[in-house]
Every structure is written in C-alpha cells, then in structure tokens.
Amino acid sequence: MRAMIFAAGLGTRLRPLTDRMPKALVPILGKPLLLWQIERLKDAGITRIIVNVHHKADQIIQYLRDNRNFDCDIRISDERDCLLETGGGLRKALTAFPADEPILALNADILSTINLPRLIASYSNDTALLVVSERQTQRYLSFDQNLQLRGWINTATGQVRPQGQDLSDTRLLAFSGMQILSPRIVGYLNQIPSDKFSLIDLYMYLVQQNISVKAYLPADYRMMDVGKIEQLTEVEQWANEWLT
C-alpha cells in the first residue's frame, strides 16, 4: 500500500504562522505536522508516499530533501500552478505516479489516534473505505445500516447531496479526511469534469452510480483538526495527552 498526504492547503486560518511557512510544516510539540504523518505511516509499514504541494511548496520540498525523505520513497505532486482541492489533487498525483495497489489518503493537518495497521487490515478491495466518527459537527456523511454511503448533509442549512436524496433512517457520521481507495478509483476520478473538486464530490458521484463506498468506524478514536491559530495551545495539550 502507498499513501498520499494532502499538504497543499493555504492554511489561512493559521496566519500569521502560514505567512512564512506552509501549514504542513507548522510544528506541534516541536514536530512539523507533515512529520507526524510520515512517522505514523512508517510505523504502519507504508514508505511509498506522495505529498502534494502548493503554498510555499519550496519549503516542503527542501525539508524533505534535507532529511533524506526520512528514509521513505517520497514523491512530490506539484500544484504550484493551480490548487486542485483533494479530489483534483489525488487525480493529478495518481496520473503522475500510477498506483496498482490501494492508496491511503489523509490530510497533513489532522492528527488522530487511529490504529493504522488495524485500518489497513480491515480493507478488502472496497472502492473506497472512509474513516468516520460520531463526533459532533454540522456536515455529515450519511450511511445505511450496513455502513454503505448514501449521501451528505449540512444540518445547519439543510442542504443534502445528492440533491433530493432521502436520508431518513440513515446514520450520520463525521468524515475524518482519511480513506483507503482502490486503484480502480482512477477511472472514477476521470469521470469528474472539473479540474478542481473535492473527494466529497467524488463520493457523491459514486453514490449516484450505485458504487459501494463503505464506512470504517474505529473504536476509541480521537482526532484533532489543526485549523485555527488560537487553537494551537489546545492542540499541543491534546497531542501531548494522546500521541506521546
């Protein structure tokens, strides 16, 4: 299995830190977010990694070069010309570095307690296996009783995707930004007409095509989105408690 780390985001909510560094290099307990993810992947036996870059991309490239890619086979998917979002970014990366094996895709800025070996062992040739949780949010993925994806809903606005989908009698779970994808996903990515699109857009397309997308609901799962500058102290306290 190989992995993709989404590290191209602008990190506007982490200004002024991200005025001088990319979000993926923001330190938590003295360690850049990107390194937290690389170390977790290595511990799970994954050393073939794609990292996409955009904002202050040269710093990420130099950081990896200075550290000899942390003894991994790390490839760069360069989005400096155009930020493509998660779906478009994955498509570009897999075009440049084709995968004949499943790919574990995750965000650089989300820390979690997930047991990656257990997640990997649970994957069984699904088109997409999405890591979800029961945390409170406003935007949810909706699943049937067999944990098959049925749609997306914003509970604050009432917006539902696919439009008109009946999500009554479904289970609402929060997406973690982490997933395992089959190599078959490339064919479906190529069906999306836009250059820029999110993985949620892809999953809604798969729902409309009646293609199975399943949930993975880990036990004792905790996560922290490193999103806002005023939350960094809280993030470090959380990481010190759960990740060290």
C-alpha positions in Angstrom: 0.0 0.0 0.0 1.1 3.5 -0.7 -0.1 6.8 0.9 -0.9 10.3 -0.2 -0.6 13.2 2.2 -2.6 16.3 1.3 -0.2 19.2 2.1 -1.2 21.8 -0.5 -3.6 23.9 1.6 -3.2 27.6 2.1 -3.7 27.5 5.9 -5.3 30.9 6.0 -6.8 30.3 9.5 -3.3 29.7 10.8 -2.0 33.1 9.9 0.4 34.7 10.7 2.3 31.4 11.0 1.4 30.5 7.5 2.5 33.8 6.1 6.1 32.4 6.5 5.6 28.6 6.3 3.2 26.1 4.7 0.6 24.6 7.1 2.2 21.2 6.8 5.4 22.5 8.5 3.6 24.1 11.4 5.1 22.5 14.5 3.1 20.6 17.1 5.3 19.8 20.2 8.3 20.8 18.1 7.5 18.4 15.2 6.0 19.6 11.9 2.6 18.2 11.0 4.0 16.6 8.0 6.4 14.6 10.0 3.7 13.4 12.4 2.0 11.8 9.4 5.2 10.4 7.8 6.1 8.7 11.1 2.7 7.2 11.6 2.8 5.8 8.0 6.2 4.4 8.5 5.2 2.7 11.8 2.4 1.1 9.8 4.8 -0.2 7.2 4.0 2.4 4.5 7.1 4.0 3.0 5.9 4.9 -0.5 4.3 8.3 -0.1 3.0 11.1 -2.4 2.9 14.6 -1.0 1.1 17.4 -2.9 2.3 20.9 -2.5 1.2 24.5 -3.4 1.6 27.2 -0.8 5.3 27.8 0.0 6.0 24.5 -1.8 9.7 25.0 -1.9 9.9 24.8 1.9 8.3 21.4 2.0 10.5 20.1 -0.8 13.6 21.4 0.9 12.5 20.0 4.3 12.1 16.5 2.8 15.4 16.8 0.9 17.3 18.0 4.0 16.0 14.9 5.9 16.6 12.5 3.0 12.9 11.9 2.8 13.0 10.2 6.2 14.2 7.0 4.5 11.0 6.8 2.5 10.2 6.9 -1.2 8.5 10.2 -1.2 7.3 11.8 -4.4 6.0 15.4 -4.9 2.9 16.2 -6.8 3.3 19.9 -7.7 0.2 22.1 -7.6 2.0 25.4 -7.5 0.3 26.5 -10.8 -3.2 25.6 -9.6 -4.6 24.4 -6.3 -6.8 21.4 -7.2 -8.6 20.5 -3.9 -8.5 17.0 -2.6 -10.2 15.2 -5.5 -8.3 17.1 -8.2 -5.1 16.8 -6.3 -5.5 13.0 -5.9 -6.2 12.6 -9.7 -3.1 14.7 -10.6 -0.9 12.7 -8.2 -2.1 9.3 -9.4 -1.6 10.4 -13.1 2.0 11.2 -12.3 2.6 8.2 -10.0 0.2 5.5 -11.0 -0.8 3.0 -8.3 -1.5 -0.7 -8.9 -2.3 -1.0 -5.2 -4.6 0.6 -2.7 -3.8 4.1 -1.5 -4.3 5.5 1.9 -5.1 9.2 1.6 -5.0 11.6 4.6 -4.7 15.3 5.4 -1.5 16.7 6.8 -3.3 18.9 9.3 -5.5 16.2 11.0 -3.9 14.4 14.0 -5.6 11.3 15.3 -5.2 8.2 17.5 -6.2 5.8 14.7 -4.6 2.4 14.6 -3.4 2.4 11.0 -2.4 -1.3 10.9 -6.0 -2.2 12.0 -7.5 0.1 9.4 -5.3 -1.4 6.7 -6.2 -4.9 7.8 -9.9 -4.1 7.5 -9.7 -3.0 3.9 -10.9 -5.7 1.5 -10.9 -4.4 -2.1 -13.6 -1.8 -1.4 -13.8 1.1 -4.0 -13.5 3.4 -1.0 -13.3 2.9 2.7 -13.9 6.1 4.6 -12.8 6.7 8.2 -15.6 8.3 10.2 -16.5 9.0 13.7 -19.5 10.1 15.9 -18.1 13.5 16.8 -20.4 16.5 16.6 -20.2 18.7 13.5 -22.6 20.4 11.0 -21.5 18.4 7.9 -22.1 14.7 7.9 -21.8 11.7 5.6 -25.0 9.6 5.8 -24.8 5.8 5.8 -27.3 3.0 5.8 -27.4 0.2 8.4 -24.7 -1.7 6.5 -22.5 1.4 6.6 -22.8 2.0 2.9 -22.6 5.6 1.9 -25.9 7.2 0.9 -25.2 10.9 0.9 -24.0 14.1 2.6 -25.9 16.6 4.7 -25.3 20.0 6.2 -27.5 20.0 9.3 -27.2 23.8 9.7 -28.5 24.7 6.3 -30.5 21.5 5.4 -28.5 21.0 2.2 -28.5 17.4 1.0 -26.3 15.7 -1.6 -27.1 14.1 -3.9 -29.9 16.6 -4.3 -33.3 15.0 -3.4 -31.8 12.0 -1.7 -33.9 10.6 1.1 -31.6 10.4 4.1 -34.2 9.4 6.6 -33.4 6.3 8.6 -29.7 6.7 7.9 -26.8 7.1 10.3 -24.9 10.4 10.3 -21.2 10.2 10.8 -18.4 12.7 10.6 -15.7 12.3 8.0 -12.1 12.3 9.3 -10.4 13.2 6.0 -8.8 9.8 5.9 -9.6 7.0 3.4 -8.3 3.9 1.7 -9.0 3.9 -2.1 -8.8 1.1 -4.6 -6.6 1.5 -7.7 -10.0 1.5 -9.6 -10.6 4.9 -8.2 -8.6 6.5 -11.0 -11.3 5.5 -13.5 -13.9 7.2 -11.4 -11.8 10.3 -10.8 -11.5 10.7 -14.6 -15.3 10.9 -14.8 -15.4 14.2 -12.9 -15.4 17.0 -15.5 -13.9 19.7 -13.2 -10.2 20.2 -12.7 -10.8 21.3 -9.1 -13.1 19.2 -7.0 -13.2 17.6 -3.5 -13.2 13.9 -2.6 -16.7 14.5 -1.3 -17.7 15.4 -4.9 -16.2 12.1 -6.0 -18.1 10.1 -3.3 -21.4 11.8 -4.2 -20.8 10.7 -7.9 -20.1 7.2 -6.7 -23.4 7.2 -4.7 -25.3 8.3 -7.8 -23.7 5.5 -9.8 -24.7 2.9 -7.1 -21.0 2.1 -6.5 -20.3 0.9 -3.0 -18.5 3.3 -0.6 -18.2 2.0 2.9 -17.5 3.5 6.4 -14.8 2.4 8.8 -15.8 3.4 12.4 -12.8 2.8 14.6 -13.1 2.2 18.3 -11.7 4.6 20.8 -11.0 7.1 18.1 -10.0 10.7 18.7 -8.9 13.3 16.3 -7.8 17.0 16.2 -8.1 19.3 13.3 -5.2 21.8 13.4 -7.2 24.5 11.9 -7.0 27.8 13.8 -4.1 29.8 15.2 -6.0 30.3 18.6 -6.3 26.5 19.0 -2.6 25.6 18.8 -2.2 25.5 22.6 -5.2 23.2 22.8 -3.8 21.1 20.0 -0.5 20.7 21.7 -2.1 19.7 25.0 -4.2 17.1 23.1 -1.2 15.7 21.3 0.8 15.5 24.5 -2.0 13.5 26.1 -3.0 11.2 23.2 0.0 10.9 20.9 3.1 10.8 23.1 
